[in-house]
Amino acid sequence: MKWVRTIVLFNEGDVISSNEWKKLHESYVRAIQSIDYPEGSGSLTIRKKFQLPGKQWKRNGVSYLKSRFLKSMTTTEGWDAESDVPLDKDRQQPPMLLYPSLEAYQEPITSNFGGFDFMTKTVSGIRAAIEWETGNISSSHRSMNKLAIALRTGVLEIGVLIVPSRDLYEHLTDRIGNIGELSGYLAMWNGLKEGVKRGLLAITVVEHDQLTDSIEINYLPVGKDGRAREGRAKLAKKDSTHLK
């Protein structure tokens, strides 16, 4: 798999110049570049999307890509997977107003964030988290918001979201999060740097090495939940109708 670029949305306290950031970035980029298909080929070759009779498209699933990244990050690079976010529910909310009474009000926090996909801590104490996007575009927004809040509260010093390029997105499960659809929101996340004492928020963009329409290359397997399940049901219906 190809690392395309890393976009740093904010860099408070000059984290970007640290040796720790350099090493952490090199670590997860190695994990990205280790993802190949067919396995053992040394590069990621995926089938082009294909339109079936009607409007439904056959595309590649995303679970294979994350599972390969997970294996490399945990077994080779030494990151922890599915780590909890140590954000207390009783942390203080900013003052707000009720309308029409205009009374000061603080809404209680009643939900947890859930864990980050990958976390690690350097010898010097820098804490880093990575979210690998396998969900729809709303999942990307949730991940970015979670990383930004963790940086603002000092739980993390480095937060990274990994998403497909627009070109890769075209051949993956429909509506998967991607840099094209996030691009209009980058200024908003940049604005969240206010209040961050030391922290770096970044988006890393990834892409396939090659595209093919060869039937000798299978489509990457589709997952078993969410949009993937919906897509499989549509495909099954199309195939059934086509066979009649």
MARBA-3410 file (N, C-alpha, C, O; in Angstrom, 1 decimal):
244
0.8,-1.2,0.0,0.0,0.0,0.0,0.9,1.2,0.0,2.0,1.2,0.5 ~ 0.4,2.3,-0.6,1.2,3.5,-0.8,0.8,4.6,0.3,-0.4,4.8,0.5 ~ 1.8,5.1,0.9,1.6,6.3,1.7,1.6,7.5,0.8,2.6,7.7,0.1 ~ 0.6,8.3,0.8,0.5,9.4,-0.2,1.0,10.7,0.4,1.8,11.4,-0.1 ~ 0.4,11.1,1.6,0.8,12.3,2.3,0.3,12.3,3.7,-0.7,11.6,4.0
0.9,13.1,4.6,0.4,13.4,5.9,0.2,14.9,6.0,1.1,15.7,5.9 ~ -1.1,15.2,6.3,-1.5,16.6,6.5,-1.5,17.0,8.0,-2.3,16.4,8.7 ~ -0.7,17.9,8.4,-0.7,18.3,9.8,-1.6,19.5,10.0,-1.4,20.6,9.4 ~ -2.7,19.3,10.7,-3.8,20.3,10.8,-3.4,21.3,11.9,-3.6,22.5,11.7 ~ -2.8,20.9,13.0,-2.2,21.8,13.9,-1.0,21.2,14.6,-0.9,20.0,14.7
-0.1,22.0,15.0,1.2,21.6,15.6,1.6,22.5,16.8,2.4,23.4,16.6 ~ 0.9,22.4,17.9,1.2,23.3,19.0,2.4,22.7,19.8,2.4,21.5,20.1 ~ 3.2,23.6,20.2,4.4,23.2,21.0,5.5,22.5,20.2,6.4,21.9,20.7 ~ 5.4,22.7,18.9,6.4,22.2,17.9,6.7,20.7,18.0,7.8,20.3,18.0 ~ 5.6,19.9,18.2,5.8,18.5,18.2,6.4,17.9,16.9,7.1,17.0,17.0
6.1,18.6,15.8,6.5,18.1,14.5,8.0,18.1,14.4,8.6,17.3,13.6 ~ 8.8,18.9,15.2,10.2,18.9,15.1,10.9,17.8,16.0,12.1,17.6,16.0 ~ 10.0,17.1,16.8,10.6,16.2,17.8,11.0,14.9,17.1,10.4,14.5,16.1 ~ 12.0,14.2,17.6,12.5,12.9,17.1,11.4,11.9,17.4,11.3,10.9,16.6 ~ 10.6,12.0,18.4,9.5,11.1,18.7,8.5,11.0,17.6,8.1,10.0,17.2
8.0,12.2,17.1,7.1,12.3,16.0,7.7,11.6,14.8,7.0,10.9,14.1 ~ 8.9,11.9,14.5,9.6,11.4,13.3,9.6,9.8,13.4,9.2,9.2,12.4 ~ 9.9,9.3,14.5,10.0,7.8,14.7,8.6,7.2,14.6,8.4,6.1,14.0 ~ 7.6,7.8,15.3,6.2,7.3,15.2,5.6,7.4,13.8,5.0,6.4,13.4 ~ 5.9,8.4,13.1,5.4,8.5,11.7,6.1,7.5,10.9,5.4,6.8,10.1
7.4,7.3,11.0,8.0,6.2,10.3,7.5,4.8,10.6,7.3,4.0,9.7 ~ 7.1,4.6,11.9,6.6,3.4,12.3,5.3,3.0,11.6,5.1,1.9,11.0 ~ 4.3,4.0,11.6,3.0,3.6,11.1,3.0,3.6,9.5,2.2,3.0,8.9 ~ 3.9,4.4,8.9,4.1,4.4,7.5,4.6,3.0,7.0,4.2,2.5,6.0 ~ 5.6,2.5,7.8,6.1,1.1,7.5,4.9,0.1,7.5,4.8,-0.8,6.6
4.0,0.3,8.5,2.9,-0.7,8.6,2.0,-0.5,7.4,1.4,-1.5,6.9 ~ 1.8,0.7,7.0,1.0,1.0,5.8,1.6,0.3,4.5,0.9,-0.4,3.8 ~ 2.9,0.5,4.4,3.6,0.0,3.2,3.7,-1.5,3.2,4.1,-2.2,2.2 ~ 3.5,-2.2,4.4,3.6,-3.6,4.5,2.3,-4.3,3.9,2.3,-5.5,3.7 ~ 1.2,-3.5,3.7,0.0,-4.1,3.3,0.0,-4.4,1.8,0.2,-3.5,1.0
0.0,-5.7,1.4,0.0,-6.1,0.0,-1.1,-7.0,-0.3,-1.7,-7.6,0.6 ~ -1.4,-7.1,-1.6,-2.4,-8.0,-2.1,-2.2,-8.2,-3.6,-2.1,-7.3,-4.3 ~ -2.1,-9.5,-4.0,-2.2,-10.7,-3.2,-1.1,-10.8,-2.1,0.0,-10.2,-2.3 ~ -1.4,-11.4,-1.0,-0.4,-11.4,0.1,0.9,-12.1,-0.3,0.9,-13.1,-0.9 ~ 2.0,-11.4,0.0,3.3,-11.8,-0.4,3.8,-11.2,-1.7,5.0,-11.5,-2.1
3.0,-10.4,-2.4,3.4,-9.9,-3.7,4.2,-8.6,-3.5,4.9,-8.2,-4.4 ~ 4.2,-8.0,-2.3,5.0,-6.8,-2.1,4.3,-5.5,-2.5,4.9,-4.4,-2.3 ~ 3.1,-5.5,-3.1,2.4,-4.3,-3.4,0.9,-4.6,-3.4,0.4,-5.7,-3.4 ~ 0.1,-3.5,-3.2,-1.3,-3.7,-3.1,-2.0,-3.4,-4.5,-2.0,-2.3,-5.0 ~ -2.5,-4.5,-5.0,-3.2,-4.5,-6.3,-4.7,-4.8,-6.0,-5.0,-5.8,-5.5
-5.5,-3.9,-6.4,-7.0,-4.1,-6.2,-7.7,-4.1,-7.5,-7.3,-3.4,-8.5 ~ -8.9,-4.8,-7.6,-9.7,-4.8,-8.7,-10.5,-3.5,-8.8,-10.9,-2.9,-7.9 ~ -10.6,-3.0,-10.1,-11.4,-1.8,-10.3,-12.9,-2.1,-10.0,-13.3,-3.3,-10.2 ~ -13.6,-1.1,-9.6,-15.0,-1.3,-9.4,-15.7,-1.7,-10.7,-15.3,-1.3,-11.8 ~ -16.8,-2.4,-10.6,-17.5,-2.9,-11.7,-19.0,-2.8,-11.6,-19.6,-3.1,-10.5
-19.7,-2.2,-12.6,-21.1,-1.9,-12.5,-21.9,-3.2,-13.0,-21.7,-3.6,-14.1 ~ -22.7,-3.7,-12.1,-23.6,-4.8,-12.4,-24.8,-4.3,-13.2,-25.0,-3.1,-13.2 ~ -25.6,-5.2,-13.7,-26.9,-4.7,-14.4,-27.7,-3.9,-13.4,-27.9,-4.3,-12.2 ~ -28.1,-2.7,-13.8,-28.8,-1.8,-12.9,-27.7,-0.7,-12.5,-26.8,-0.4,-13.2 ~ -27.9,-0.2,-11.3,-27.0,0.8,-10.8,-26.0,0.4,-9.7,-25.1,1.1,-9.4
-26.1,-0.9,-9.3,-25.2,-1.4,-8.2,-23.8,-1.6,-8.7,-23.6,-2.1,-9.8 ~ -22.8,-1.2,-7.9,-21.4,-1.4,-8.2,-20.8,-2.5,-7.3,-21.2,-2.7,-6.2 ~ -19.9,-3.3,-7.9,-19.2,-4.3,-7.1,-17.8,-3.6,-6.8,-17.1,-3.2,-7.7 ~ -17.5,-3.5,-5.5,-16.3,-2.8,-5.0,-15.6,-3.7,-4.0,-16.1,-4.8,-3.6 ~ -14.4,-3.3,-3.6,-13.6,-4.0,-2.6,-14.0,-3.6,-1.2,-14.4,-2.5,-0.9
-13.9,-4.6,-0.3,-14.2,-4.4,1.1,-13.0,-3.7,1.7,-11.9,-3.6,1.1 ~ -13.1,-3.4,3.0,-12.0,-2.7,3.7,-11.4,-3.4,4.9,-10.4,-3.0,5.4 ~ -12.1,-4.5,5.3,-11.7,-5.2,6.5,-10.3,-5.8,6.3,-9.5,-5.9,7.3 ~ -10.0,-6.3,5.1,-8.6,-6.9,4.8,-7.5,-5.9,5.1,-6.5,-6.2,5.7 ~ -7.7,-4.6,4.7,-6.7,-3.6,4.8,-6.4,-3.3,6.3,-5.3,-3.2,6.7
-7.5,-3.2,7.1,-7.3,-2.9,8.5,-6.7,-4.1,9.2,-5.8,-3.9,10.1 ~ -7.1,-5.3,8.9,-6.5,-6.5,9.5,-5.0,-6.6,9.3,-4.3,-7.0,10.2 ~ -4.6,-6.3,8.1,-3.2,-6.3,7.7,-2.4,-5.2,8.5,-1.3,-5.5,9.0 ~ -3.0,-4.1,8.6,-2.4,-2.9,9.3,-2.3,-3.3,10.8,-1.3,-3.0,11.4 ~ -3.4,-3.9,11.3,-3.4,-4.3,12.7,-2.3,-5.3,13.0,-1.6,-5.1,14.0
-2.1,-6.2,12.2,-1.1,-7.2,12.4,0.3,-6.6,12.4,1.1,-6.9,13.3 ~ 0.6,-5.7,11.5,1.9,-5.1,11.4,2.1,-4.1,12.6,3.2,-4.1,13.2 ~ 1.1,-3.4,12.9,1.2,-2.4,14.0,1.5,-3.1,15.4,2.2,-2.5,16.2 ~ 0.8,-4.2,15.6,0.9,-4.8,16.9,2.1,-5.8,17.0,2.8,-5.8,18.0 ~ 2.3,-6.6,16.0,3.4,-7.6,16.1,4.8,-7.1,15.7,5.8,-7.6,16.2
4.8,-6.2,14.7,6.1,-5.6,14.3,6.5,-4.3,14.9,7.6,-4.1,15.3 ~ 5.5,-3.4,14.9,5.8,-2.0,15.4,5.5,-1.8,16.9,6.0,-0.8,17.4 ~ 4.8,-2.7,17.5,4.7,-2.7,19.0,3.7,-1.7,19.5,3.8,-1.3,20.7 ~ 2.7,-1.3,18.7,1.6,-0.5,19.2,0.5,-1.3,19.9,0.4,-2.5,19.7 ~ -0.2,-0.7,20.8,-1.3,-1.4,21.5,-2.6,-1.1,20.7,-2.9,0.0,20.2
-3.4,-2.2,20.5,-4.7,-2.1,19.8,-5.9,-1.9,20.7,-5.9,-2.4,21.8 ~ -6.9,-1.1,20.2,-8.1,-0.9,21.0,-7.9,-0.5,22.4,-8.4,-1.1,23.3 ~ -7.2,0.6,22.5,-6.9,1.2,23.9,-7.9,2.1,24.3,-8.4,2.9,23.5 ~ -8.3,2.1,25.6,-9.3,3.0,26.1,-8.9,4.4,26.1,-7.7,4.7,26.2 ~ -9.8,5.3,26.0,-9.6,6.8,26.0,-9.8,7.2,27.5,-11.0,7.2,27.9
-8.8,7.6,28.2,-8.9,8.0,29.6,-9.5,9.4,29.8,-8.9,10.3,30.3 ~ -10.8,9.6,29.3,-11.5,10.8,29.5,-12.6,10.6,30.4,-13.6,9.9,30.2 ~ -12.6,11.3,31.6,-13.6,11.1,32.6,-14.9,11.8,32.2,-14.9,12.8,31.6 ~ -16.0,11.1,32.5,-17.3,11.7,32.3,-17.6,13.0,33.1,-18.4,13.8,32.7 ~ -16.9,13.1,34.2,-17.1,14.2,35.1,-16.2,15.4,34.8,-16.1,16.4,35.6
-15.5,15.4,33.6,-14.7,16.5,33.3,-15.6,17.7,33.0,-16.7,17.6,32.6 ~ -15.0,18.9,33.2,-15.8,20.1,33.2,-16.2,20.5,31.8,-15.4,20.6,30.9 ~ -17.5,20.8,31.6,-18.0,21.4,30.3,-17.8,22.9,30.4,-17.9,23.5,31.4 ~ -17.7,23.5,29.2,-17.7,25.0,29.2,-19.1,25.5,29.5,-20.1,24.8,29.3 ~ -19.1,26.7,30.1,-20.4,27.3,30.4,-21.3,27.5,29.2,-20.8,28.0,28.1
-22.6,27.2,29.3,-23.6,27.4,28.2,-24.8,28.1,28.8,-24.9,28.4,30.0 ~ -25.7,28.4,27.9,-26.9,29.1,28.3,-28.2,28.3,27.9,-28.2,27.6,26.9 ~ -29.2,28.4,28.8,-30.5,27.8,28.4,-31.3,28.9,27.8,-31.2,30.1,28.2 ~ -32.1,28.6,26.9,-33.1,29.5,26.3,-34.5,29.1,26.5,-34.8,27.9,26.4 ~ -35.4,30.0,26.9,-35.3,31.5,26.9,-34.8,32.0,28.2,-34.8,33.3,28.4
-34.6,31.2,29.3,-34.3,31.7,30.6,-32.9,32.4,30.7,-32.7,33.2,31.5 ~ -32.0,32.0,29.8,-30.7,32.6,29.8,-29.9,32.2,31.0,-28.9,32.9,31.4 ~ -30.3,31.1,31.7,-29.6,30.6,32.8,-28.3,30.0,32.4,-28.2,29.4,31.3 ~ -27.2,30.1,33.2,-26.0,29.4,33.0,-26.2,27.9,33.2,-27.0,27.5,34.1 ~ -25.6,27.1,32.3,-25.9,25.6,32.3,-24.7,24.8,31.8,-24.0,25.3,30.9
-24.5,23.7,32.4,-23.5,22.8,32.0,-24.1,21.4,31.8,-24.6,20.7,32.8 ~ -24.2,20.9,30.5,-24.8,19.6,30.3,-23.9,18.5,30.8,-22.7,18.5,30.4 ~ -24.4,17.6,31.6,-23.6,16.4,32.0,-23.2,15.5,30.9,-24.0,15.3,29.9 ~ -22.0,15.0,31.0,-21.5,14.0,30.0,-21.9,12.6,30.4,-21.6,12.2,31.4 ~ -22.7,12.0,29.5,-23.3,10.7,29.9,-22.8,9.5,29.0,-23.3,8.4,29.1
-21.9,9.8,28.1,-21.4,8.8,27.2,-19.9,8.7,27.1,-19.2,9.8,27.3 ~ -19.3,7.6,26.8,-17.9,7.4,26.7,-17.5,7.5,25.2,-18.4,7.4,24.3 ~ -16.3,7.7,24.9,-15.8,7.8,23.5,-15.5,6.4,22.9,-15.5,6.3,21.7 ~ -15.2,5.4,23.7,-14.8,4.2,23.2,-13.3,4.3,22.9,-12.7,5.4,23.0 ~ -12.6,3.2,22.6,-11.2,3.2,22.5,-10.7,3.7,21.2,-11.4,3.8,20.2
-9.4,4.0,21.1,-8.7,4.4,19.9,-8.2,3.1,19.2,-8.0,2.1,19.9 ~ -8.1,3.1,17.9,-7.7,1.8,17.2,-6.3,1.4,17.7,-6.0,0.2,17.9 ~ -5.4,2.4,17.8,-4.0,2.1,18.1,-3.4,3.2,19.0,-3.7,4.4,18.8 ~ -2.7,2.8,20.0,-2.0,3.8,20.9,-0.6,3.3,21.3,-0.3,2.1,21.3 ~ 0.2,4.3,21.6,1.6,3.9,22.1,2.1,5.1,22.9,1.5,6.2,22.9
3.1,4.9,23.7,3.7,5.9,24.5,5.2,5.8,24.4,5.8,4.7,24.6 ~ 5.9,6.9,24.1,7.3,6.8,23.9,8.0,6.8,25.2,7.4,7.1,26.3 ~ 9.3,6.6,25.2,10.1,6.6,26.4,10.1,7.9,27.1,10.1,8.0,28.3 ~ 10.0,9.0,26.3,9.9,10.3,26.9,8.5,10.7,27.4,8.3,11.8,28.0 ~ 7.5,9.8,27.2,6.2,10.1,27.7,5.2,10.6,26.7,4.0,10.9,27.1
5.6,10.8,25.5,4.6,11.3,24.5,3.6,10.2,24.1,4.0,9.1,23.8 ~ 2.3,10.5,24.2,1.2,9.6,23.9,0.6,9.8,22.6,0.3,11.0,22.2 ~ 0.5,8.8,21.8,0.0,8.9,20.4,-1.1,7.9,20.2,-1.1,6.8,20.7 ~ -2.1,8.4,19.4,-3.2,7.5,19.0,-3.4,7.6,17.5,-3.3,8.7,16.9 ~ -3.9,6.5,16.9,-4.2,6.4,15.5,-5.6,5.8,15.3,-5.9,4.8,16.0
-6.4,6.4,14.5,-7.6,5.8,14.0,-7.5,5.4,12.6,-7.1,6.3,11.7 ~ -7.8,4.2,12.2,-7.8,3.7,10.8,-9.3,3.7,10.4,-10.1,3.0,11.0 ~ -9.6,4.4,9.3,-11.0,4.5,8.9,-11.5,3.3,8.1,-10.9,3.0,7.0 ~ -12.5,2.6,8.6,-13.1,1.6,7.9,-14.7,1.8,7.9,-15.4,1.0,7.4 ~ -15.1,2.9,8.5,-16.5,3.2,8.5,-16.9,4.3,7.5,-16.1,4.6,6.6
-18.2,4.7,7.5,-18.6,5.7,6.6,-18.1,7.1,7.0,-17.4,7.2,8.0 ~ -18.5,8.1,6.3,-17.9,9.5,6.5,-18.2,10.0,7.9,-17.4,10.8,8.4 ~ -19.4,9.7,8.4,-19.7,10.1,9.8,-18.7,9.6,10.8,-18.4,10.2,11.8 ~ -18.2,8.4,10.6,-17.3,7.7,11.4,-15.9,8.5,11.4,-15.3,8.6,12.4 ~ -15.6,9.0,10.2,-14.4,9.9,10.1,-14.5,11.1,11.0,-13.5,11.5,11.7
-15.6,11.8,10.9,-15.8,13.0,11.7,-15.8,12.7,13.2,-15.2,13.4,14.0 ~ -16.4,11.6,13.6,-16.3,11.2,15.0,-14.9,10.9,15.5,-14.5,11.3,16.6 ~ -14.1,10.2,14.6,-12.7,10.0,15.0,-11.9,11.2,15.1,-11.1,11.4,16.1 ~ -12.1,12.2,14.2,-11.3,13.4,14.3,-11.7,14.2,15.5,-10.9,14.8,16.2 ~ -13.0,14.3,15.8,-13.5,15.0,17.0,-12.9,14.4,18.3,-12.5,15.1,19.2
-12.9,13.0,18.3,-12.4,12.3,19.5,-10.9,12.6,19.7,-10.4,12.9,20.8 ~ -10.1,12.6,18.6,-8.7,12.9,18.7,-8.5,14.3,19.1,-7.6,14.6,19.9 ~ -9.2,15.3,18.6,-9.1,16.7,18.9,-9.4,16.9,20.4,-8.6,17.7,21.0 ~ -10.4,16.3,20.9,-10.8,16.5,22.3,-9.7,15.9,23.2,-9.3,16.5,24.2 ~ -9.2,14.8,22.8,-8.1,14.1,23.6,-6.8,15.0,23.6,-6.1,15.0,24.6
-6.6,15.7,22.5,-5.4,16.6,22.5,-5.7,17.9,23.3,-4.8,18.3,24.0 ~ -6.9,18.4,23.3,-7.2,19.6,24.0,-7.2,19.3,25.5,-6.9,20.2,26.3 ~ -7.6,18.1,26.0,-7.6,17.8,27.4,-6.3,17.3,27.9,-6.1,17.0,29.1 ~ -5.3,17.1,27.0,-3.9,16.7,27.4,-3.8,15.2,27.6,-2.8,14.7,28.1 ~ -4.8,14.4,27.1,-4.7,13.0,27.2,-3.7,12.4,26.1,-3.0,11.4,26.4
-3.6,13.2,25.0,-2.7,12.8,23.9,-1.8,14.0,23.6,-2.1,15.1,23.8 ~ -0.6,13.7,23.0,0.2,14.7,22.3,0.2,14.6,20.8,0.5,15.5,20.1 ~ -0.2,13.4,20.3,-0.2,13.1,18.9,-1.5,12.3,18.5,-1.8,11.3,19.1 ~ -2.2,12.8,17.5,-3.4,12.1,17.1,-3.5,12.1,15.6,-3.3,13.1,14.9 ~ -3.7,10.9,15.0,-3.6,10.7,13.5,-4.8,9.9,13.1,-5.2,8.9,13.7
-5.5,10.4,12.0,-6.5,9.6,11.3,-6.0,9.2,10.0,-5.4,10.0,9.2 ~ -6.1,7.9,9.6,-5.7,7.4,8.3,-6.9,7.1,7.5,-7.8,6.4,7.9 ~ -6.9,7.7,6.3,-8.1,7.6,5.4,-7.6,7.3,4.0,-6.5,7.6,3.6 ~ -8.5,6.7,3.1,-8.2,6.5,1.7,-8.1,7.8,0.9,-8.8,8.8,1.3 ~ -7.3,7.8,-0.1,-7.4,8.9,-1.1,-8.7,8.8,-1.8,-9.4,7.8,-1.7
-9.0,9.9,-2.6,-10.2,9.8,-3.4,-10.2,8.7,-4.4,-11.2,8.1,-4.7 ~ -9.0,8.5,-5.0,-8.8,7.5,-6.0,-9.1,6.1,-5.5,-9.7,5.3,-6.1 ~ -8.6,5.8,-4.3,-8.8,4.5,-3.6,-10.2,4.4,-3.2,-10.8,3.3,-3.4 ~ -10.8,5.4,-2.7,-12.2,5.4,-2.3,-13.2,5.0,-3.4,-14.1,4.2,-3.1 ~ -12.9,5.3,-4.6,-13.8,5.0,-5.7,-14.0,3.5,-5.9,-15.0,3.0,-6.4
-13.0,2.7,-5.4,-13.0,1.3,-5.6,-13.3,0.5,-4.3,-13.2,-0.7,-4.3 ~ -13.7,1.2,-3.2,-13.9,0.6,-2.0,-15.4,0.7,-1.6,-16.2,1.3,-2.3 ~ -15.8,0.0,-0.6,-17.2,0.0,-0.1,-17.8,1.4,-0.1,-17.1,2.3,0.3 ~ -19.0,1.5,-0.7,-19.6,2.8,-0.9,-19.7,3.6,0.4,-20.1,3.1,1.4 ~ -19.3,4.9,0.2,-19.4,5.9,1.3,-18.4,5.8,2.4,-18.5,6.3,3.5
-17.3,5.0,2.2,-16.3,4.9,3.1,-15.7,6.3,3.3,-15.6,7.1,2.4 ~ -15.2,6.6,4.6,-14.6,7.9,4.8,-13.4,8.1,3.9,-12.6,7.1,3.7 ~ -13.1,9.3,3.4,-12.0,9.5,2.5,-11.6,11.0,2.6,-12.4,11.8,3.0 ~ -10.4,11.3,2.1,-9.9,12.7,2.2,-10.7,13.7,1.4,-10.8,14.8,1.8 ~ -11.3,13.2,0.3,-12.1,14.1,-0.5,-13.2,14.7,0.2,-13.5,15.9,0.1
-14.0,13.9,0.9,-15.1,14.4,1.7,-14.8,15.1,3.0,-15.6,15.8,3.5 ~ -13.6,14.9,3.5,-13.1,15.6,4.7,-12.5,16.9,4.4,-12.4,17.7,5.3 ~ -12.1,17.1,3.2,-11.3,18.3,2.8,-12.0,19.6,3.2,-11.3,20.6,3.6 ~ -13.3,19.7,3.1,-14.0,20.9,3.4,-14.1,21.3,4.9,-14.5,22.4,5.3 ~ -13.7,20.3,5.8,-13.8,20.5,7.2,-12.4,20.7,7.9,-12.3,20.9,9.1
-11.3,20.7,7.1,-10.0,20.8,7.7,-9.8,22.1,8.5,-9.2,22.1,9.5 ~ -10.3,23.2,8.0,-10.2,24.5,8.7,-10.9,24.5,10.0,-10.4,25.1,11.0 ~ -12.0,23.7,10.1,-12.7,23.6,11.4,-11.8,22.9,12.4,-11.7,23.3,13.6 ~ -11.2,21.8,12.0,-10.3,21.0,13.0,-9.1,21.8,13.3,-8.5,21.7,14.4 ~ -8.6,22.6,12.3,-7.4,23.4,12.6,-7.8,24.4,13.7,-6.9,24.8,14.6
-9.0,24.9,13.7,-9.5,25.9,14.7,-9.6,25.3,16.1,-9.6,26.1,17.1 ~ -9.5,24.0,16.3,-9.6,23.3,17.6,-8.3,23.4,18.3,-8.2,22.9,19.5 ~ -7.2,23.9,17.7,-5.9,24.0,18.4,-5.9,24.9,19.6,-5.1,24.8,20.5 ~ -6.9,25.9,19.6,-7.0,26.8,20.8,-7.1,26.0,22.1,-8.1,25.2,22.2 ~ -6.3,26.2,23.0,-6.4,25.5,24.3,-5.4,24.3,24.3,-5.3,23.7,25.4
-4.9,23.9,23.2,-3.9,22.8,23.2,-2.5,23.3,23.5,-2.0,24.2,22.8 ~ -2.0,22.8,24.6,-0.6,23.3,25.1,0.5,22.7,24.2,1.4,23.3,23.7 ~ 0.3,21.3,24.0,1.3,20.6,23.2,0.6,19.5,22.5,0.2,18.6,23.2 ~ 0.5,19.6,21.2,-0.2,18.5,20.5,-0.2,18.7,19.0,-0.2,19.8,18.5 ~ -0.2,17.6,18.3,-0.2,17.5,16.8,-1.4,16.7,16.3,-1.5,15.6,16.8
-2.2,17.3,15.5,-3.3,16.5,14.9,-3.1,16.4,13.4,-2.8,17.4,12.7 ~ -3.2,15.2,12.8,-2.8,15.0,11.4,-3.8,14.0,10.8,-4.4,13.2,11.4 ~ -3.8,14.1,9.5,-4.5,13.1,8.6,-3.5,12.5,7.6,-2.9,13.3,6.9 ~ -3.4,11.2,7.6,-2.6,10.5,6.7,-3.4,9.9,5.6,-4.4,9.2,5.9 ~ -3.0,10.1,4.3,-3.8,9.6,3.2,-3.1,8.4,2.6,-1.9,8.5,2.3
-3.8,7.3,2.3,-3.2,6.1,1.7,-3.9,5.7,0.4,-5.0,6.2,0.1 ~ -3.2,4.9,-0.3,-3.7,4.5,-1.7,-3.2,3.2,-2.1,-2.2,2.7,-1.6 ~ -3.9,2.5,-3.0,-3.4,1.3,-3.6,-2.1,1.6,-4.4,-1.9,2.7,-4.8 ~ -1.4,0.5,-4.7,-0.2,0.7,-5.6,-0.6,0.5,-7.1,-0.1,1.2,-7.9 ~ -1.5,-0.4,-7.3,-2.0,-0.7,-8.7,-3.5,-1.0,-8.7,-4.0,-1.6,-7.8
-4.1,-0.7,-9.9,-5.5,-1.1,-10.2,-5.4,-2.1,-11.3,-4.6,-2.0,-12.2 ~ -6.4,-3.0,-11.3,-6.5,-4.0,-12.4,-7.9,-4.3,-12.6,-8.8,-4.2,-11.7 ~ -8.2,-4.8,-13.8,-9.5,-5.4,-14.1,-9.4,-6.8,-14.4,-10.3,-7.4,-15.0 ~ -8.3,-7.4,-14.1,-8.0,-8.8,-14.3,-8.9,-9.7,-13.4,-9.0,-9.4,-12.2 ~ -9.5,-10.7,-13.9,-10.4,-11.6,-13.1,-9.5,-12.5,-12.2,-10.0,-13.2,-11.4
-8.2,-12.5,-12.4,-7.3,-13.3,-11.6,-7.1,-12.7,-10.3,-6.6,-13.4,-9.3 ~ -7.4,-11.4,-10.1,-7.3,-10.8,-8.8,-8.7,-10.6,-8.2,-9.6,-10.0,-8.8 ~ -8.9,-11.3,-7.1,-10.3,-11.2,-6.4,-10.5,-9.9,-5.8,-9.5,-9.2,-5.5 ~ -11.7,-9.5,-5.6,-12.1,-8.3,-4.9,-11.7,-8.5,-3.4,-11.9,-9.6,-2.9 ~ -11.2,-7.5,-2.7,-11.0,-7.6,-1.3,-12.3,-8.0,-0.6,-13.3,-7.4,-0.9
-12.2,-8.9,0.4,-13.5,-9.3,1.0,-14.2,-8.2,1.7,-13.6,-7.3,2.3 ~ -15.5,-8.3,1.7,-16.4,-7.3,2.4,-16.6,-7.8,3.8,-16.8,-9.0,4.0 ~ -16.7,-6.8,4.7,-17.0,-7.1,6.1,-18.4,-7.7,6.4,-19.1,-7.9,5.4 ~ -18.7,-7.8,7.6,-20.0,-8.4,8.0,-21.0,-7.5,8.7,-22.0,-8.0,9.2 ~ -20.7,-6.2,8.7,-21.6,-5.3,9.4,-21.8,-4.0,8.7,-21.1,-3.7,7.7
-22.7,-3.2,9.2,-22.9,-1.8,8.7,-23.2,-1.7,7.2,-24.0,-2.5,6.7 ~ -22.4,-0.8,6.5,-22.6,-0.5,5.1,-22.3,-1.8,4.3,-22.8,-2.0,3.2 ~ -21.3,-2.6,4.8,-20.9,-3.8,4.1,-22.0,-4.8,4.0,-22.3,-5.3,2.9 ~ -22.7,-5.0,5.1,-23.9,-5.9,5.1,-25.0,-5.4,4.1,-25.6,-6.2,3.4 ~ -25.2,-4.1,4.2,-26.2,-3.5,3.3,-25.8,-3.7,1.8,-26.7,-4.1,1.0
-24.5,-3.5,1.5,-24.1,-3.7,0.1,-24.2,-5.1,-0.3,-24.5,-5.4,-1.5 ~ -23.9,-6.1,0.6,-24.0,-7.5,0.2,-25.4,-7.9,-0.1,-25.7,-8.6,-1.1 ~ -26.3,-7.3,0.7,-27.7,-7.6,0.4,-28.2,-7.1,-0.9,-28.9,-7.8,-1.6 ~ -27.7,-5.9,-1.3,-28.1,-5.4,-2.6,-27.5,-6.2,-3.7,-28.2,-6.5,-4.7 ~ -26.3,-6.6,-3.6,-25.6,-7.4,-4.6,-26.3,-8.8,-4.7,-26.5,-9.2,-5.9
-26.7,-9.4,-3.6,-27.4,-10.7,-3.7,-28.7,-10.5,-4.4,-29.1,-11.4,-5.2 ~ -29.4,-9.4,-4.2,-30.7,-9.2,-4.8,-30.5,-9.0,-6.3,-31.3,-9.5,-7.1 ~ -29.4,-8.2,-6.7,-29.2,-8.0,-8.1,-28.8,-9.3,-8.8,-29.3,-9.6,-9.9 ~ -28.0,-10.1,-8.2,-27.6,-11.4,-8.8,-28.8,-12.3,-8.9,-28.9,-13.0,-10.0 ~ -29.7,-12.3,-8.0,-30.9,-13.2,-8.0,-31.8,-12.7,-9.2,-32.3,-13.5,-9.9
-31.9,-11.4,-9.3,-32.8,-10.9,-10.4,-32.2,-11.2,-11.8,-32.9,-11.5,-12.7 ~ -30.8,-11.0,-11.8,-30.1,-11.3,-13.1,-30.2,-12.7,-13.6,-30.2,-13.0,-14.7 ~ -30.3,-13.6,-12.6,-30.4,-15.1,-12.9,-31.7,-15.5,-13.4,-31.9,-16.6,-14.0 ~ -32.8,-14.8,-13.1,-34.1,-15.2,-13.5,-34.4,-15.1,-15.0,-35.5,-15.4,-15.4
END
